[in-house]
Amino acid sequence: MASRSKNGRGSTDLTEIRQRINEIDEQIQALINERARFAQEVGVAKGELAAAVDYYRPEREAEILRSVVERNKGPLRNEEMLRLFREIMSACLAQQEPLKVGFLGPEGTFTQTAVFKHFGHSVRALPFHTIDEVFQEVESGIADFGVVPIENSTEGSVNNTLDMFLTSPLKITGEIELRIEQHLLGRMAGLESIERICAHEQSLAQCRGWLREYLPHVELIGMSSNAAGARRARDEAGTAAIGPEVAADVYDLRIMVNSIEDRSDNSTRFLVVGRKLLPASGSDKTTLLVSTSDTGGGAGVLHQLLKPLAEHNVVMTFIESRPSRRKNWDYVFFIDIEGHADESPVSDALAILEKQSSLFRVLGAYPKAVG
């Protein structure tokens, strides 16, 4: 008689299930390698000297990921499925040469987390000191793409990023929405061994309630970045840090407590910048830079500027004004709208908007963030 496990299932049944899992694993591995071989053929078709950036198709990747969500019936959650497929696509693309992606460093920041979320871990992530430097390195071709923050749900717009588009020829090729999860990081055995926590002032503020409740007597030290705090936690006994999971990986720390942020709805939106405009993917956004010859007219001028969008039922999701740098009290507007610049009704509205604007640029038409 077959022995029975505690849950009543026979050990023979468990053996059969495990054997079936092994068979499925073999099939998955074979299919992944088959996909990789087809990816190689795409590279060959582009030419032997083609770099990864020459056959990377962000709009095609977005279509694939949306299909993953539509097909998913569980039990794995959509975000888990998306993460798996992103890594498969990333590995396939990197067979000959990985994409080079610049980001606002240092290593171990949320911007690096955004890079891996969008491109997978098979890219070369290049940290740079400033947003200006990220733009410069993508413009020069040192990096294929760049990832920079554009807005935070609690802190608002990142003006340095907006201002770069006033002079840069780069285009927006994607967006990334990242929930900001702050983890307590350290090398000690338990919370009682923590003497001080080193982190960026913003992260300390976002975790103030948790820290007050669980570590009220610990010294809090503001740092230039969470990465700087993680380095101290790695090198200094009694020091813990706050930061993303990637910081734990980079600085050889363990996550002592997950998600200690006071608000679970804190998110940051990042932009991917590249050197080319993209064709439509089927679910897109367009970002505009516009101005009129008379920006001193207040709300009336802005109303007139946006009128073509309203008349064509184009949905606006973001607007921000910045000094134009052309003359005093002269402003430009950054506007996000739903839809692709080359497709109606957006294209119809933009044709009218361009005629009545003293400055009009399509900064990018790109896939909406997936997952």
Secondary structure as a PSIPRED ss2 file (coil, helix, strand):
# PSIPRED VFORMAT (PSIPRED V4.0)

   1 M C   1.000  0.000  0.000
   2 A C   1.000  0.000  0.000
   3 S C   1.000  0.000  0.000
   4 R E   0.000  0.000  1.000
   5 S C   1.000  0.000  0.000
   6 K C   1.000  0.000  0.000
   7 N C   1.000  0.000  0.000
   8 G C   1.000  0.000  0.000
   9 R C   1.000  0.000  0.000
  10 G E   0.000  0.000  1.000
  11 S H   0.000  1.000  0.000
  12 T H   0.000  1.000  0.000
  13 D H   0.000  1.000  0.000
  14 L H   0.000  1.000  0.000
  15 T H   0.000  1.000  0.000
  16 E H   0.000  1.000  0.000
  17 I H   0.000  1.000  0.000
  18 R H   0.000  1.000  0.000
  19 Q H   0.000  1.000  0.000
  20 R H   0.000  1.000  0.000
  21 I H   0.000  1.000  0.000
  22 N H   0.000  1.000  0.000
  23 E H   0.000  1.000  0.000
  24 I H   0.000  1.000  0.000
  25 D H   0.000  1.000  0.000
  26 E H   0.000  1.000  0.000
  27 Q H   0.000  1.000  0.000
  28 I H   0.000  1.000  0.000
  29 Q H   0.000  1.000  0.000
  30 A H   0.000  1.000  0.000
  31 L H   0.000  1.000  0.000
  32 I H   0.000  1.000  0.000
  33 N H   0.000  1.000  0.000
  34 E H   0.000  1.000  0.000
  35 R H   0.000  1.000  0.000
  36 A H   0.000  1.000  0.000
  37 R H   0.000  1.000  0.000
  38 F H   0.000  1.000  0.000
  39 A H   0.000  1.000  0.000
  40 Q H   0.000  1.000  0.000
  41 E H   0.000  1.000  0.000
  42 V H   0.000  1.000  0.000
  43 G H   0.000  1.000  0.000
  44 V H   0.000  1.000  0.000
  45 A H   0.000  1.000  0.000
  46 K H   0.000  1.000  0.000
  47 G C   1.000  0.000  0.000
  48 E C   1.000  0.000  0.000
  49 L C   1.000  0.000  0.000
  50 A C   1.000  0.000  0.000
  51 A C   1.000  0.000  0.000
  52 A H   0.000  1.000  0.000
  53 V H   0.000  1.000  0.000
  54 D H   0.000  1.000  0.000
  55 Y H   0.000  1.000  0.000
  56 Y C   1.000  0.000  0.000
  57 R C   1.000  0.000  0.000
  58 P H   0.000  1.000  0.000
  59 E H   0.000  1.000  0.000
  60 R H   0.000  1.000  0.000
  61 E H   0.000  1.000  0.000
  62 A H   0.000  1.000  0.000
  63 E H   0.000  1.000  0.000
  64 I H   0.000  1.000  0.000
  65 L H   0.000  1.000  0.000
  66 R H   0.000  1.000  0.000
  67 S H   0.000  1.000  0.000
  68 V H   0.000  1.000  0.000
  69 V H   0.000  1.000  0.000
  70 E H   0.000  1.000  0.000
  71 R H   0.000  1.000  0.000
  72 N C   1.000  0.000  0.000
  73 K C   1.000  0.000  0.000
  74 G C   1.000  0.000  0.000
  75 P C   1.000  0.000  0.000
  76 L C   1.000  0.000  0.000
  77 R C   1.000  0.000  0.000
  78 N H   0.000  1.000  0.000
  79 E H   0.000  1.000  0.000
  80 E H   0.000  1.000  0.000
  81 M H   0.000  1.000  0.000
  82 L H   0.000  1.000  0.000
  83 R H   0.000  1.000  0.000
  84 L H   0.000  1.000  0.000
  85 F H   0.000  1.000  0.000
  86 R H   0.000  1.000  0.000
  87 E H   0.000  1.000  0.000
  88 I H   0.000  1.000  0.000
  89 M H   0.000  1.000  0.000
  90 S H   0.000  1.000  0.000
  91 A H   0.000  1.000  0.000
  92 C H   0.000  1.000  0.000
  93 L H   0.000  1.000  0.000
  94 A C   1.000  0.000  0.000
  95 Q C   1.000  0.000  0.000
  96 Q C   1.000  0.000  0.000
  97 E C   1.000  0.000  0.000
  98 P C   1.000  0.000  0.000
  99 L C   1.000  0.000  0.000
 100 K E   0.000  0.000  1.000
 101 V E   0.000  0.000  1.000
 102 G E   0.000  0.000  1.000
 103 F E   0.000  0.000  1.000
 104 L E   0.000  0.000  1.000
 105 G C   1.000  0.000  0.000
 106 P C   1.000  0.000  0.000
 107 E C   1.000  0.000  0.000
 108 G C   1.000  0.000  0.000
 109 T C   1.000  0.000  0.000
 110 F H   0.000  1.000  0.000
 111 T H   0.000  1.000  0.000
 112 Q H   0.000  1.000  0.000
 113 T H   0.000  1.000  0.000
 114 A H   0.000  1.000  0.000
 115 V H   0.000  1.000  0.000
 116 F H   0.000  1.000  0.000
 117 K H   0.000  1.000  0.000
 118 H H   0.000  1.000  0.000
 119 F H   0.000  1.000  0.000
 120 G C   1.000  0.000  0.000
 121 H C   1.000  0.000  0.000
 122 S C   1.000  0.000  0.000
 123 V C   1.000  0.000  0.000
 124 R E   0.000  0.000  1.000
 125 A E   0.000  0.000  1.000
 126 L E   0.000  0.000  1.000
 127 P E   0.000  0.000  1.000
 128 F E   0.000  0.000  1.000
 129 H C   1.000  0.000  0.000
 130 T C   1.000  0.000  0.000
 131 I H   0.000  1.000  0.000
 132 D H   0.000  1.000  0.000
 133 E H   0.000  1.000  0.000
 134 V H   0.000  1.000  0.000
 135 F H   0.000  1.000  0.000
 136 Q H   0.000  1.000  0.000
 137 E H   0.000  1.000  0.000
 138 V H   0.000  1.000  0.000
 139 E H   0.000  1.000  0.000
 140 S H   0.000  1.000  0.000
 141 G C   1.000  0.000  0.000
 142 I C   1.000  0.000  0.000
 143 A C   1.000  0.000  0.000
 144 D C   1.000  0.000  0.000
 145 F E   0.000  0.000  1.000
 146 G E   0.000  0.000  1.000
 147 V E   0.000  0.000  1.000
 148 V E   0.000  0.000  1.000
 149 P E   0.000  0.000  1.000
 150 I E   0.000  0.000  1.000
 151 E E   0.000  0.000  1.000
 152 N E   0.000  0.000  1.000
 153 S C   1.000  0.000  0.000
 154 T C   1.000  0.000  0.000
 155 E C   1.000  0.000  0.000
 156 G E   0.000  0.000  1.000
 157 S E   0.000  0.000  1.000
 158 V C   1.000  0.000  0.000
 159 N H   0.000  1.000  0.000
 160 N H   0.000  1.000  0.000
 161 T H   0.000  1.000  0.000
 162 L H   0.000  1.000  0.000
 163 D H   0.000  1.000  0.000
 164 M H   0.000  1.000  0.000
 165 F C   1.000  0.000  0.000
 166 L C   1.000  0.000  0.000
 167 T C   1.000  0.000  0.000
 168 S C   1.000  0.000  0.000
 169 P C   1.000  0.000  0.000
 170 L C   1.000  0.000  0.000
 171 K E   0.000  0.000  1.000
 172 I E   0.000  0.000  1.000
 173 T E   0.000  0.000  1.000
 174 G E   0.000  0.000  1.000
 175 E E   0.000  0.000  1.000
 176 I E   0.000  0.000  1.000
 177 E E   0.000  0.000  1.000
 178 L E   0.000  0.000  1.000
 179 R E   0.000  0.000  1.000
 180 I C   1.000  0.000  0.000
 181 E C   1.000  0.000  0.000
 182 Q C   1.000  0.000  0.000
 183 H E   0.000  0.000  1.000
 184 L E   0.000  0.000  1.000
 185 L E   0.000  0.000  1.000
 186 G E   0.000  0.000  1.000
 187 R C   1.000  0.000  0.000
 188 M C   1.000  0.000  0.000
 189 A C   1.000  0.000  0.000
 190 G C   1.000  0.000  0.000
 191 L H   0.000  1.000  0.000
 192 E H   0.000  1.000  0.000
 193 S H   0.000  1.000  0.000
 194 I C   1.000  0.000  0.000
 195 E C   1.000  0.000  0.000
 196 R E   0.000  0.000  1.000
 197 I E   0.000  0.000  1.000
 198 C E   0.000  0.000  1.000
 199 A E   0.000  0.000  1.000
 200 H E   0.000  0.000  1.000
 201 E H   0.000  1.000  0.000
 202 Q H   0.000  1.000  0.000
 203 S H   0.000  1.000  0.000
 204 L H   0.000  1.000  0.000
 205 A H   0.000  1.000  0.000
 206 Q H   0.000  1.000  0.000
 207 C C   1.000  0.000  0.000
 208 R H   0.000  1.000  0.000
 209 G H   0.000  1.000  0.000
 210 W H   0.000  1.000  0.000
 211 L H   0.000  1.000  0.000
 212 R H   0.000  1.000  0.000
 213 E H   0.000  1.000  0.000
 214 Y H   0.000  1.000  0.000
 215 L C   1.000  0.000  0.000
 216 P C   1.000  0.000  0.000
 217 H C   1.000  0.000  0.000
 218 V C   1.000  0.000  0.000
 219 E E   0.000  0.000  1.000
 220 L E   0.000  0.000  1.000
 221 I E   0.000  0.000  1.000
 222 G E   0.000  0.000  1.000
 223 M E   0.000  0.000  1.000
 224 S C   1.000  0.000  0.000
 225 S C   1.000  0.000  0.000
 226 N H   0.000  1.000  0.000
 227 A H   0.000  1.000  0.000
 228 A H   0.000  1.000  0.000
 229 G H   0.000  1.000  0.000
 230 A H   0.000  1.000  0.000
 231 R H   0.000  1.000  0.000
 232 R H   0.000  1.000  0.000
 233 A H   0.000  1.000  0.000
 234 R H   0.000  1.000  0.000
 235 D H   0.000  1.000  0.000
 236 E C   1.000  0.000  0.000
 237 A C   1.000  0.000  0.000
 238 G C   1.000  0.000  0.000
 239 T E   0.000  0.000  1.000
 240 A E   0.000  0.000  1.000
 241 A E   0.000  0.000  1.000
 242 I E   0.000  0.000  1.000
 243 G E   0.000  0.000  1.000
 244 P C   1.000  0.000  0.000
 245 E H   0.000  1.000  0.000
 246 V H   0.000  1.000  0.000
 247 A H   0.000  1.000  0.000
 248 A H   0.000  1.000  0.000
 249 D H   0.000  1.000  0.000
 250 V H   0.000  1.000  0.000
 251 Y C   1.000  0.000  0.000
 252 D C   1.000  0.000  0.000
 253 L C   1.000  0.000  0.000
 254 R E   0.000  0.000  1.000
 255 I E   0.000  0.000  1.000
 256 M E   0.000  0.000  1.000
 257 V E   0.000  0.000  1.000
 258 N C   1.000  0.000  0.000
 259 S C   1.000  0.000  0.000
 260 I C   1.000  0.000  0.000
 261 E C   1.000  0.000  0.000
 262 D C   1.000  0.000  0.000
 263 R C   1.000  0.000  0.000
 264 S C   1.000  0.000  0.000
 265 D C   1.000  0.000  0.000
 266 N C   1.000  0.000  0.000
 267 S E   0.000  0.000  1.000
 268 T E   0.000  0.000  1.000
 269 R E   0.000  0.000  1.000
 270 F E   0.000  0.000  1.000
 271 L E   0.000  0.000  1.000
 272 V E   0.000  0.000  1.000
 273 V E   0.000  0.000  1.000
 274 G E   0.000  0.000  1.000
 275 R C   1.000  0.000  0.000
 276 K C   1.000  0.000  0.000
 277 L C   1.000  0.000  0.000
 278 L C   1.000  0.000  0.000
 279 P C   1.000  0.000  0.000
 280 A C   1.000  0.000  0.000
 281 S C   1.000  0.000  0.000
 282 G C   1.000  0.000  0.000
 283 S C   1.000  0.000  0.000
 284 D E   0.000  0.000  1.000
 285 K E   0.000  0.000  1.000
 286 T E   0.000  0.000  1.000
 287 T E   0.000  0.000  1.000
 288 L E   0.000  0.000  1.000
 289 L E   0.000  0.000  1.000
 290 V E   0.000  0.000  1.000
 291 S E   0.000  0.000  1.000
 292 T C   1.000  0.000  0.000
 293 S C   1.000  0.000  0.000
 294 D C   1.000  0.000  0.000
 295 T H   0.000  1.000  0.000
 296 G H   0.000  1.000  0.000
 297 G H   0.000  1.000  0.000
 298 G C   1.000  0.000  0.000
 299 A H   0.000  1.000  0.000
 300 G H   0.000  1.000  0.000
 301 V H   0.000  1.000  0.000
 302 L H   0.000  1.000  0.000
 303 H H   0.000  1.000  0.000
 304 Q H   0.000  1.000  0.000
 305 L H   0.000  1.000  0.000
 306 L H   0.000  1.000  0.000
 307 K H   0.000  1.000  0.000
 308 P H   0.000  1.000  0.000
 309 L H   0.000  1.000  0.000
 310 A H   0.000  1.000  0.000
 311 E H   0.000  1.000  0.000
 312 H C   1.000  0.000  0.000
 313 N C   1.000  0.000  0.000
 314 V C   1.000  0.000  0.000
 315 V C   1.000  0.000  0.000
 316 M E   0.000  0.000  1.000
 317 T E   0.000  0.000  1.000
 318 F E   0.000  0.000  1.000
 319 I E   0.000  0.000  1.000
 320 E E   0.000  0.000  1.000
 321 S E   0.000  0.000  1.000
 322 R E   0.000  0.000  1.000
 323 P E   0.000  0.000  1.000
 324 S C   1.000  0.000  0.000
 325 R C   1.000  0.000  0.000
 326 R C   1.000  0.000  0.000
 327 K C   1.000  0.000  0.000
 328 N C   1.000  0.000  0.000
 329 W C   1.000  0.000  0.000
 330 D C   1.000  0.000  0.000
 331 Y E   0.000  0.000  1.000
 332 V E   0.000  0.000  1.000
 333 F E   0.000  0.000  1.000
 334 F E   0.000  0.000  1.000
 335 I E   0.000  0.000  1.000
 336 D E   0.000  0.000  1.000
 337 I E   0.000  0.000  1.000
 338 E E   0.000  0.000  1.000
 339 G C   1.000  0.000  0.000
 340 H C   1.000  0.000  0.000
 341 A C   1.000  0.000  0.000
 342 D C   1.000  0.000  0.000
 343 E C   1.000  0.000  0.000
 344 S C   1.000  0.000  0.000
 345 P C   1.000  0.000  0.000
 346 V H   0.000  1.000  0.000
 347 S H   0.000  1.000  0.000
 348 D H   0.000  1.000  0.000
 349 A H   0.000  1.000  0.000
 350 L H   0.000  1.000  0.000
 351 A H   0.000  1.000  0.000
 352 I H   0.000  1.000  0.000
 353 L H   0.000  1.000  0.000
 354 E H   0.000  1.000  0.000
 355 K H   0.000  1.000  0.000
 356 Q C   1.000  0.000  0.000
 357 S C   1.000  0.000  0.000
 358 S C   1.000  0.000  0.000
 359 L E   0.000  0.000  1.000
 360 F E   0.000  0.000  1.000
 361 R E   0.000  0.000  1.000
 362 V E   0.000  0.000  1.000
 363 L E   0.000  0.000  1.000
 364 G E   0.000  0.000  1.000
 365 A E   0.000  0.000  1.000
 366 Y E   0.000  0.000  1.000
 367 P E   0.000  0.000  1.000
 368 K C   1.000  0.000  0.000
 369 A C   1.000  0.000  0.000
 370 V C   1.000  0.000  0.000
 371 G C   1.000  0.000  0.000
